[in-house]
Amino acid sequence: MDHRLLEIIACPVCHGKLSYNKDNLELICKIDHLAYPIRDGIPVLLQNEARELPMDEGK
Ligand SMILES: [Zn+2]
């Protein structure tokens, strides 16, 4: 995952910054508690593709 990419991508819901979870290969929005998948190295920034996180995950 390219960290420069992380600086330009934003959550499609709240337009906030995403954090990279390298264990799950997901991009986490802590505000919406959503995890966006990364497929073949490409972040899938679609709300309907995102996984909802429990409130205590993704910190
Ligand atoms: Zn968000």
N, CA, C, O and the ligand as a Tripos MOL2 file, in Angstrom:
@<TRIPOS>MOLECULE
protein
  237   235    60     0     0
PROTEIN
NO_CHARGES

@<TRIPOS>ATOM
      1 N           0.8570   -1.2050    0.0000 N.3       1 MET1
      2 CA          0.0000    0.0000    0.0000 C.3       1 MET1
      3 C           0.8800    1.2380    0.0000 C.2       1 MET1
      4 O           1.7650    1.3960    0.8420 O.2       1 MET1
      5 N           0.6260    2.0850   -0.9340 N.am      2 ASP2
      6 CA          1.4110    3.3010   -1.0900 C.3       2 ASP2
      7 C           0.9020    4.3670   -0.1260 C.2       2 ASP2
      8 O          -0.2670    4.7510   -0.1710 O.2       2 ASP2
      9 N           1.7710    4.8310    0.7280 N.am      3 HIS3
     10 CA          1.3110    5.8060    1.7230 C.3       3 HIS3
     11 C           0.9690    7.1570    1.1120 C.2       3 HIS3
     12 O           0.2010    7.9280    1.6870 O.2       3 HIS3
     13 N           1.5350    7.4390   -0.0430 N.am      4 ARG4
     14 CA          1.1300    8.6820   -0.7180 C.3       4 ARG4
     15 C          -0.3220    8.5940   -1.1740 C.2       4 ARG4
     16 O          -1.0470    9.5880   -1.1900 O.2       4 ARG4
     17 N          -0.7270    7.3900   -1.5420 N.am      5 LEU5
     18 CA         -2.1220    7.1790   -1.9320 C.3       5 LEU5
     19 C          -3.0480    7.4340   -0.7420 C.2       5 LEU5
     20 O          -4.1190    8.0230   -0.8840 O.2       5 LEU5
     21 N          -2.6160    6.9860    0.4180 N.am      6 LEU6
     22 CA         -3.4280    7.1870    1.6240 C.3       6 LEU6
     23 C          -3.7060    8.6540    1.8990 C.2       6 LEU6
     24 O          -4.7420    8.9990    2.4680 O.2       6 LEU6
     25 N          -2.7910    9.5100    1.4990 N.am      7 GLU7
     26 CA         -2.9810   10.9300    1.7830 C.3       7 GLU7
     27 C          -3.9780   11.5900    0.8430 C.2       7 GLU7
     28 O          -4.5270   12.6440    1.1660 O.2       7 GLU7
     29 N          -4.2190   10.9860   -0.3110 N.am      8 ILE8
     30 CA         -5.1340   11.6270   -1.2630 C.3       8 ILE8
     31 C          -6.5220   11.0030   -1.2790 C.2       8 ILE8
     32 O          -7.4670   11.5970   -1.7970 O.2       8 ILE8
     33 N          -6.6470    9.8050   -0.7110 N.am      9 ILE9
     34 CA         -7.9700    9.1980   -0.7080 C.3       9 ILE9
     35 C          -8.7210    9.5670    0.5650 C.2       9 ILE9
     36 O          -8.1180    9.7840    1.6160 O.2       9 ILE9
     37 N         -10.0150    9.6340    0.4600 N.am     10 ALA10
     38 CA        -10.8450   10.0180    1.5900 C.3      10 ALA10
     39 C         -12.0910    9.1570    1.6000 C.2      10 ALA10
     40 O         -12.4780    8.5700    0.5900 O.2      10 ALA10
     41 N         -12.6980    9.0980    2.7470 N.am     11 CYS11
     42 CA        -13.9450    8.3660    2.8990 C.3      11 CYS11
     43 C         -15.0220    8.9820    2.0080 C.2      11 CYS11
     44 O         -15.2220   10.1960    2.0410 O.2      11 CYS11
     45 N         -15.7220    8.1640    1.2070 N.am     12 PRO12
     46 CA        -16.7630    8.7080    0.3380 C.3      12 PRO12
     47 C         -17.9960    9.1840    1.0960 C.2      12 PRO12
     48 O         -18.8290    9.9010    0.5430 O.2      12 PRO12
     49 N         -18.1120    8.7930    2.3480 N.am     13 VAL13
     50 CA        -19.2870    9.1620    3.1370 C.3      13 VAL13
     51 C         -19.0590   10.5110    3.8220 C.2      13 VAL13
     52 O         -19.8590   11.4350    3.6760 O.2      13 VAL13
     53 N         -17.9520   10.6120    4.5730 N.am     14 CYS14
     54 CA        -17.7250   11.8220    5.3690 C.3      14 CYS14
     55 C         -16.5530   12.6500    4.8430 C.2      14 CYS14
     56 O         -16.2920   13.7440    5.3440 O.2      14 CYS14
     57 N         -15.8460   12.1320    3.8370 N.am     15 HIS15
     58 CA        -14.6770   12.7960    3.2570 C.3      15 HIS15
     59 C         -13.5530   13.0020    4.2580 C.2      15 HIS15
     60 O         -12.6950   13.8690    4.0930 O.2      15 HIS15
     61 N         -13.5830   12.1790    5.3020 N.am     16 GLY16
     62 CA        -12.4970   12.2240    6.2760 C.3      16 GLY16
     63 C         -11.3470   11.3240    5.8530 C.2      16 GLY16
     64 O         -11.4330   10.5890    4.8690 O.2      16 GLY16
     65 N         -10.2800   11.4010    6.6160 N.am     17 LYS17
     66 CA         -9.1090   10.5720    6.3320 C.3      17 LYS17
     67 C          -9.3740    9.1230    6.6910 C.2      17 LYS17
     68 O         -10.1120    8.8190    7.6280 O.2      17 LYS17
     69 N          -8.7580    8.2410    5.9310 N.am     18 LEU18
     70 CA         -8.8600    6.8130    6.1990 C.3      18 LEU18
     71 C          -7.5380    6.3110    6.7680 C.2      18 LEU18
     72 O          -6.4690    6.8290    6.4460 O.2      18 LEU18
     73 N          -7.6320    5.3120    7.6040 N.am     19 SER19
     74 CA         -6.4010    4.6830    8.0690 C.3      19 SER19
     75 C          -6.3230    3.2620    7.5380 C.2      19 SER19
     76 O          -7.3300    2.5720    7.3810 O.2      19 SER19
     77 N          -5.0950    2.8530    7.2680 N.am     20 TYR20
     78 CA         -4.8450    1.5690    6.6220 C.3      20 TYR20
     79 C          -4.6770    0.4940    7.6800 C.2      20 TYR20
     80 O          -3.8410    0.6100    8.5760 O.2      20 TYR20
     81 N          -5.4750   -0.5450    7.5670 N.am     21 ASN21
     82 CA         -5.3240   -1.7160    8.4230 C.3      21 ASN21
     83 C          -4.6220   -2.8000    7.6150 C.2      21 ASN21
     84 O          -5.2380   -3.4650    6.7820 O.2      21 ASN21
     85 N          -3.3190   -2.9720    7.8700 N.am     22 LYS22
     86 CA         -2.5810   -3.9060    7.0190 C.3      22 LYS22
     87 C          -2.8360   -5.3600    7.3810 C.2      22 LYS22
     88 O          -2.5180   -6.2500    6.5930 O.2      22 LYS22
     89 N          -3.3950   -5.6190    8.5400 N.am     23 ASP23
     90 CA         -3.7390   -6.9930    8.8970 C.3      23 ASP23
     91 C          -4.9210   -7.5060    8.0830 C.2      23 ASP23
     92 O          -4.9240   -8.6460    7.6200 O.2      23 ASP23
     93 N          -5.9210   -6.6490    7.9160 N.am     24 ASN24
     94 CA         -7.1290   -7.0450    7.1780 C.3      24 ASN24
     95 C          -7.1400   -6.5580    5.7350 C.2      24 ASN24
     96 O          -8.0510   -6.8840    4.9740 O.2      24 ASN24
     97 N          -6.1200   -5.7700    5.3540 N.am     25 LEU25
     98 CA         -6.1050   -5.1220    4.0440 C.3      25 LEU25
     99 C          -7.3870   -4.3300    3.8120 C.2      25 LEU25
    100 O          -8.1090   -4.5200    2.8330 O.2      25 LEU25
    101 N          -7.6280   -3.4420    4.7550 N.am     26 GLU26
    102 CA         -8.8170   -2.5960    4.6670 C.3      26 GLU26
    103 C          -8.4260   -1.1590    4.9750 C.2      26 GLU26
    104 O          -7.4080   -0.8860    5.6120 O.2      26 GLU26
    105 N          -9.2600   -0.2640    4.5070 N.am     27 LEU27
    106 CA         -9.1180    1.1400    4.8670 C.3      27 LEU27
    107 C         -10.2530    1.4890    5.8160 C.2      27 LEU27
    108 O         -11.4270    1.2780    5.5120 O.2      27 LEU27
    109 N          -9.8830    2.0230    6.9650 N.am     28 ILE28
    110 CA        -10.8310    2.2150    8.0490 C.3      28 ILE28
    111 C         -11.2250    3.6830    8.1410 C.2      28 ILE28
    112 O         -10.3690    4.5670    8.1640 O.2      28 ILE28
    113 N         -12.5340    3.9320    8.1930 N.am     29 CYS29
    114 CA        -13.0280    5.2520    8.5690 C.3      29 CYS29
    115 C         -13.5030    5.1530   10.0120 C.2      29 CYS29
    116 O         -14.4760    4.4640   10.3200 O.2      29 CYS29
    117 N         -12.7970    5.8570   10.8840 N.am     30 LYS30
    118 CA        -13.1370    5.7790   12.3030 C.3      30 LYS30
    119 C         -14.3900    6.5750   12.6250 C.2      30 LYS30
    120 O         -15.0330    6.3370   13.6470 O.2      30 LYS30
    121 N         -14.7350    7.5060   11.7690 N.am     31 ILE31
    122 CA        -15.9200    8.3350   12.0210 C.3      31 ILE31
    123 C         -17.1970    7.5450   11.7210 C.2      31 ILE31
    124 O         -18.1450    7.5490   12.5060 O.2      31 ILE31
    125 N         -17.2000    6.8740   10.5800 N.am     32 ASP32
    126 CA        -18.3880    6.1090   10.1820 C.3      32 ASP32
    127 C         -18.3450    4.6530   10.6380 C.2      32 ASP32
    128 O         -19.3320    3.9270   10.5170 O.2      32 ASP32
    129 N         -17.1950    4.2330   11.1640 N.am     33 HIS33
    130 CA        -16.9990    2.8250   11.5310 C.3      33 HIS33
    131 C         -17.2510    1.9040   10.3440 C.2      33 HIS33
    132 O         -17.9910    0.9240   10.4210 O.2      33 HIS33
    133 N         -16.5960    2.2690    9.2380 N.am     34 LEU34
    134 CA        -16.6770    1.4540    8.0320 C.3      34 LEU34
    135 C         -15.2720    1.0230    7.6240 C.2      34 LEU34
    136 O         -14.3000    1.7540    7.8160 O.2      34 LEU34
    137 N         -15.1860   -0.1640    7.0640 N.am     35 ALA35
    138 CA        -13.9170   -0.6660    6.5580 C.3      35 ALA35
    139 C         -14.0640   -0.9300    5.0680 C.2      35 ALA35
    140 O         -14.8830   -1.7480    4.6480 O.2      35 ALA35
    141 N         -13.2620   -0.2300    4.2720 N.am     36 TYR36
    142 CA        -13.3060   -0.3880    2.8250 C.3      36 TYR36
    143 C         -12.2790   -1.4250    2.3970 C.2      36 TYR36
    144 O         -11.1250   -1.3530    2.8180 O.2      36 TYR36
    145 N         -12.6700   -2.3800    1.5760 N.am     37 PRO37
    146 CA        -11.7200   -3.4190    1.1610 C.3      37 PRO37
    147 C         -10.7050   -2.8930    0.1620 C.2      37 PRO37
    148 O         -10.9500   -1.9080   -0.5340 O.2      37 PRO37
    149 N          -9.5520   -3.5690    0.1000 N.am     38 ILE38
    150 CA         -8.5530   -3.2970   -0.9270 C.3      38 ILE38
    151 C          -8.4450   -4.5570   -1.7700 C.2      38 ILE38
    152 O          -8.0590   -5.6180   -1.2780 O.2      38 ILE38
    153 N          -8.7920   -4.4270   -3.0490 N.am     39 ARG39
    154 CA         -8.7790   -5.5870   -3.9340 C.3      39 ARG39
    155 C          -7.7090   -5.3990   -5.0070 C.2      39 ARG39
    156 O          -7.7100   -4.4100   -5.7390 O.2      39 ARG39
    157 N          -6.8030   -6.3590   -5.0840 N.am     40 ASP40
    158 CA         -5.6980   -6.2980   -6.0400 C.3      40 ASP40
    159 C          -4.9330   -4.9860   -5.9120 C.2      40 ASP40
    160 O          -4.4850   -4.4130   -6.9050 O.2      40 ASP40
    161 N          -4.7910   -4.5210   -4.6710 N.am     41 GLY41
    162 CA         -4.0360   -3.2990   -4.4230 C.3      41 GLY41
    163 C          -4.7990   -2.0220   -4.6780 C.2      41 GLY41
    164 O          -4.2440   -0.9290   -4.5630 O.2      41 GLY41
    165 N          -6.0700   -2.1490   -5.0240 N.am     42 ILE42
    166 CA         -6.8700   -0.9700   -5.3440 C.3      42 ILE42
    167 C          -7.9420   -0.7930   -4.2780 C.2      42 ILE42
    168 O          -8.7530   -1.6940   -4.0670 O.2      42 ILE42
    169 N          -7.9610    0.3600   -3.5980 N.am     43 PRO43
    170 CA         -8.9890    0.5890   -2.5860 C.3      43 PRO43
    171 C         -10.3720    0.7090   -3.2210 C.2      43 PRO43
    172 O         -10.5690    1.4350   -4.1950 O.2      43 PRO43
    173 N         -11.3160   -0.0190   -2.6460 N.am     44 VAL44
    174 CA        -12.6990    0.0350   -3.1340 C.3      44 VAL44
    175 C         -13.4660    0.9860   -2.2200 C.2      44 VAL44
    176 O         -13.9620    0.5970   -1.1630 O.2      44 VAL44
    177 N         -13.5500    2.2330   -2.6520 N.am     45 LEU45
    178 CA        -14.1510    3.2600   -1.8010 C.3      45 LEU45
    179 C         -15.6220    3.4400   -2.1440 C.2      45 LEU45
    180 O         -16.0450    4.4830   -2.6420 O.2      45 LEU45
    181 N         -16.3810    2.3990   -1.8630 N.am     46 LEU46
    182 CA        -17.8160    2.4210   -2.1090 C.3      46 LEU46
    183 C         -18.5120    2.0450   -0.8150 C.2      46 LEU46
    184 O         -18.1710    1.0530   -0.1700 O.2      46 LEU46
    185 N         -19.4910    2.8530   -0.4510 N.am     47 GLN47
    186 CA        -20.1570    2.6080    0.8280 C.3      47 GLN47
    187 C         -20.8310    1.2440    0.8520 C.2      47 GLN47
    188 O         -20.8410    0.5730    1.8840 O.2      47 GLN47
    189 N         -21.3950    0.8330   -0.2810 N.am     48 ASN48
    190 CA        -22.0900   -0.4590   -0.2790 C.3      48 ASN48
    191 C         -21.1450   -1.6520   -0.3390 C.2      48 ASN48
    192 O         -21.5870   -2.7940   -0.2090 O.2      48 ASN48
    193 N         -19.8440   -1.4040   -0.5350 N.am     49 GLU49
    194 CA        -18.8470   -2.4720   -0.4720 C.3      49 GLU49
    195 C         -18.1680   -2.5230    0.8930 C.2      49 GLU49
    196 O         -17.4360   -3.4660    1.1930 O.2      49 GLU49
    197 N         -18.4090   -1.5240    1.7050 N.am     50 ALA50
    198 CA        -17.7020   -1.4270    2.9780 C.3      50 ALA50
    199 C         -18.3210   -2.3500    4.0250 C.2      50 ALA50
    200 O         -19.5050   -2.6860    3.9840 O.2      50 ALA50
    201 N         -17.4700   -2.7340    4.9510 N.am     51 ARG51
    202 CA        -17.8970   -3.5720    6.0650 C.3      51 ARG51
    203 C         -18.1190   -2.6670    7.2660 C.2      51 ARG51
    204 O         -17.3080   -1.7880    7.5580 O.2      51 ARG51
    205 N         -19.2230   -2.8940    7.9530 N.am     52 GLU52
    206 CA        -19.4620   -2.1040    9.1610 C.3      52 GLU52
    207 C         -18.6460   -2.6560   10.3140 C.2      52 GLU52
    208 O         -18.6000   -3.8660   10.5380 O.2      52 GLU52
    209 N         -18.0170   -1.7770   11.0260 N.am     53 LEU53
    210 CA        -17.1810   -2.1830   12.1420 C.3      53 LEU53
    211 C         -17.9390   -2.0360   13.4530 C.2      53 LEU53
    212 O         -18.7320   -1.1100   13.6240 O.2      53 LEU53
    213 N         -17.6870   -2.9620   14.3780 N.am     54 PRO54
    214 CA        -18.1850   -2.7320   15.7310 C.3      54 PRO54
    215 C         -17.5270   -1.4690   16.3040 C.2      54 PRO54
    216 O         -16.4400   -1.0770   15.8800 O.2      54 PRO54
    217 N         -18.1780   -0.8650   17.2340 N.am     55 MET55
    218 CA        -17.6930    0.4110   17.7510 C.3      55 MET55
    219 C         -16.3060    0.3270   18.3770 C.2      55 MET55
    220 O         -15.5910    1.3270   18.4250 O.2      55 MET55
    221 N         -15.9160   -0.8490   18.8570 N.am     56 ASP56
    222 CA        -14.6220   -0.9640   19.5210 C.3      56 ASP56
    223 C         -13.5050   -1.4320   18.5940 C.2      56 ASP56
    224 O         -12.3830   -1.6610   19.0460 O.2      56 ASP56
    225 N         -13.7960   -1.5760   17.3110 N.am     57 GLU57
    226 CA        -12.7740   -2.0190   16.3680 C.3      57 GLU57
    227 C         -12.2200   -0.8280   15.5840 C.2      57 GLU57
    228 O         -12.8720    0.2110   15.4750 O.2      57 GLU57
    229 N         -11.0300   -0.9870   15.0470 N.am     58 GLY58
    230 CA        -10.4760    0.0280   14.1690 C.3      58 GLY58
    231 C          -9.8680    1.2130   14.8810 C.2      58 GLY58
    232 O          -9.7100    2.2790   14.2860 O.2      58 GLY58
    233 N          -9.5270    1.0480   16.1370 N.am     59 LYS59
    234 CA         -8.9370    2.1690   16.8660 C.3      59 LYS59
    235 C          -7.4230    2.2040   16.6530 C.2      59 LYS59
    236 O          -6.7440    3.0800   17.1890 O.2      59 LYS59
    237 ZN        -16.2450    8.3090    6.8010 Zn       60 ZN60
@<TRIPOS>BOND
     1     1     2 1
     2     2     3 1
     3     3     4 2
     4     3     5 am
     5     5     6 1
     6     6     7 1
     7     7     8 2
     8     7     9 am
     9     9    10 1
    10    10    11 1
    11    11    12 2
    12    11    13 am
    13    13    14 1
    14    14    15 1
    15    15    16 2
    16    15    17 am
    17    17    18 1
    18    18    19 1
    19    19    20 2
    20    19    21 am
    21    21    22 1
    22    22    23 1
    23    23    24 2
    24    23    25 am
    25    25    26 1
    26    26    27 1
    27    27    28 2
    28    27    29 am
    29    29    30 1
    30    30    31 1
    31    31    32 2
    32    31    33 am
    33    33    34 1
    34    34    35 1
    35    35    36 2
    36    35    37 am
    37    37    38 1
    38    38    39 1
    39    39    40 2
    40    39    41 am
    41    41    42 1
    42    42    43 1
    43    43    44 2
    44    43    45 am
    45    45    46 1
    46    46    47 1
    47    47    48 2
    48    47    49 am
    49    49    50 1
    50    50    51 1
    51    51    52 2
    52    51    53 am
    53    53    54 1
    54    54    55 1
    55    55    56 2
    56    55    57 am
    57    57    58 1
    58    58    59 1
    59    59    60 2
    60    59    61 am
    61    61    62 1
    62    62    63 1
    63    63    64 2
    64    63    65 am
    65    65    66 1
    66    66    67 1
    67    67    68 2
    68    67    69 am
    69    69    70 1
    70    70    71 1
    71    71    72 2
    72    71    73 am
    73    73    74 1
    74    74    75 1
    75    75    76 2
    76    75    77 am
    77    77    78 1
    78    78    79 1
    79    79    80 2
    80    79    81 am
    81    81    82 1
    82    82    83 1
    83    83    84 2
    84    83    85 am
    85    85    86 1
    86    86    87 1
    87    87    88 2
    88    87    89 am
    89    89    90 1
    90    90    91 1
    91    91    92 2
    92    91    93 am
    93    93    94 1
    94    94    95 1
    95    95    96 2
    96    95    97 am
    97    97    98 1
    98    98    99 1
    99    99   100 2
   100    99   101 am
   101   101   102 1
   102   102   103 1
   103   103   104 2
   104   103   105 am
   105   105   106 1
   106   106   107 1
   107   107   108 2
   108   107   109 am
   109   109   110 1
   110   110   111 1
   111   111   112 2
   112   111   113 am
   113   113   114 1
   114   114   115 1
   115   115   116 2
   116   115   117 am
   117   117   118 1
   118   118   119 1
   119   119   120 2
   120   119   121 am
   121   121   122 1
   122   122   123 1
   123   123   124 2
   124   123   125 am
   125   125   126 1
   126   126   127 1
   127   127   128 2
   128   127   129 am
   129   129   130 1
   130   130   131 1
   131   131   132 2
   132   131   133 am
   133   133   134 1
   134   134   135 1
   135   135   136 2
   136   135   137 am
   137   137   138 1
   138   138   139 1
   139   139   140 2
   140   139   141 am
   141   141   142 1
   142   142   143 1
   143   143   144 2
   144   143   145 am
   145   145   146 1
   146   146   147 1
   147   147   148 2
   148   147   149 am
   149   149   150 1
   150   150   151 1
   151   151   152 2
   152   151   153 am
   153   153   154 1
   154   154   155 1
   155   155   156 2
   156   155   157 am
   157   157   158 1
   158   158   159 1
   159   159   160 2
   160   159   161 am
   161   161   162 1
   162   162   163 1
   163   163   164 2
   164   163   165 am
   165   165   166 1
   166   166   167 1
   167   167   168 2
   168   167   169 am
   169   169   170 1
   170   170   171 1
   171   171   172 2
   172   171   173 am
   173   173   174 1
   174   174   175 1
   175   175   176 2
   176   175   177 am
   177   177   178 1
   178   178   179 1
   179   179   180 2
   180   179   181 am
   181   181   182 1
   182   182   183 1
   183   183   184 2
   184   183   185 am
   185   185   186 1
   186   186   187 1
   187   187   188 2
   188   187   189 am
   189   189   190 1
   190   190   191 1
   191   191   192 2
   192   191   193 am
   193   193   194 1
   194   194   195 1
   195   195   196 2
   196   195   197 am
   197   197   198 1
   198   198   199 1
   199   199   200 2
   200   199   201 am
   201   201   202 1
   202   202   203 1
   203   203   204 2
   204   203   205 am
   205   205   206 1
   206   206   207 1
   207   207   208 2
   208   207   209 am
   209   209   210 1
   210   210   211 1
   211   211   212 2
   212   211   213 am
   213   213   214 1
   214   214   215 1
   215   215   216 2
   216   215   217 am
   217   217   218 1
   218   218   219 1
   219   219   220 2
   220   219   221 am
   221   221   222 1
   222   222   223 1
   223   223   224 2
   224   223   225 am
   225   225   226 1
   226   226   227 1
   227   227   228 2
   228   227   229 am
   229   229   230 1
   230   230   231 1
   231   231   232 2
   232   231   233 am
   233   233   234 1
   234   234   235 1
   235   235   236 2
@<TRIPOS>SUBSTRUCTURE
     1 MET1         2 RESIDUE 1 A MET
     2 ASP2         6 RESIDUE 1 A ASP
     3 HIS3        10 RESIDUE 1 A HIS
     4 ARG4        14 RESIDUE 1 A ARG
     5 LEU5        18 RESIDUE 1 A LEU
     6 LEU6        22 RESIDUE 1 A LEU
     7 GLU7        26 RESIDUE 1 A GLU
     8 ILE8        30 RESIDUE 1 A ILE
     9 ILE9        34 RESIDUE 1 A ILE
    10 ALA10       38 RESIDUE 1 A ALA
    11 CYS11       42 RESIDUE 1 A CYS
    12 PRO12       46 RESIDUE 1 A PRO
    13 VAL13       50 RESIDUE 1 A VAL
    14 CYS14       54 RESIDUE 1 A CYS
    15 HIS15       58 RESIDUE 1 A HIS
    16 GLY16       62 RESIDUE 1 A GLY
    17 LYS17       66 RESIDUE 1 A LYS
    18 LEU18       70 RESIDUE 1 A LEU
    19 SER19       74 RESIDUE 1 A SER
    20 TYR20       78 RESIDUE 1 A TYR
    21 ASN21       82 RESIDUE 1 A ASN
    22 LYS22       86 RESIDUE 1 A LYS
    23 ASP23       90 RESIDUE 1 A ASP
    24 ASN24       94 RESIDUE 1 A ASN
    25 LEU25       98 RESIDUE 1 A LEU
    26 GLU26      102 RESIDUE 1 A GLU
    27 LEU27      106 RESIDUE 1 A LEU
    28 ILE28      110 RESIDUE 1 A ILE
    29 CYS29      114 RESIDUE 1 A CYS
    30 LYS30      118 RESIDUE 1 A LYS
    31 ILE31      122 RESIDUE 1 A ILE
    32 ASP32      126 RESIDUE 1 A ASP
    33 HIS33      130 RESIDUE 1 A HIS
    34 LEU34      134 RESIDUE 1 A LEU
    35 ALA35      138 RESIDUE 1 A ALA
    36 TYR36      142 RESIDUE 1 A TYR
    37 PRO37      146 RESIDUE 1 A PRO
    38 ILE38      150 RESIDUE 1 A ILE
    39 ARG39      154 RESIDUE 1 A ARG
    40 ASP40      158 RESIDUE 1 A ASP
    41 GLY41      162 RESIDUE 1 A GLY
    42 ILE42      166 RESIDUE 1 A ILE
    43 PRO43      170 RESIDUE 1 A PRO
    44 VAL44      174 RESIDUE 1 A VAL
    45 LEU45      178 RESIDUE 1 A LEU
    46 LEU46      182 RESIDUE 1 A LEU
    47 GLN47      186 RESIDUE 1 A GLN
    48 ASN48      190 RESIDUE 1 A ASN
    49 GLU49      194 RESIDUE 1 A GLU
    50 ALA50      198 RESIDUE 1 A ALA
    51 ARG51      202 RESIDUE 1 A ARG
    52 GLU52      206 RESIDUE 1 A GLU
    53 LEU53      210 RESIDUE 1 A LEU
    54 PRO54      214 RESIDUE 1 A PRO
    55 MET55      218 RESIDUE 1 A MET
    56 ASP56      222 RESIDUE 1 A ASP
    57 GLU57      226 RESIDUE 1 A GLU
    58 GLY58      230 RESIDUE 1 A GLY
    59 LYS59      234 RESIDUE 1 A LYS
    60 ZN60       237 GROUP 0 **** ****
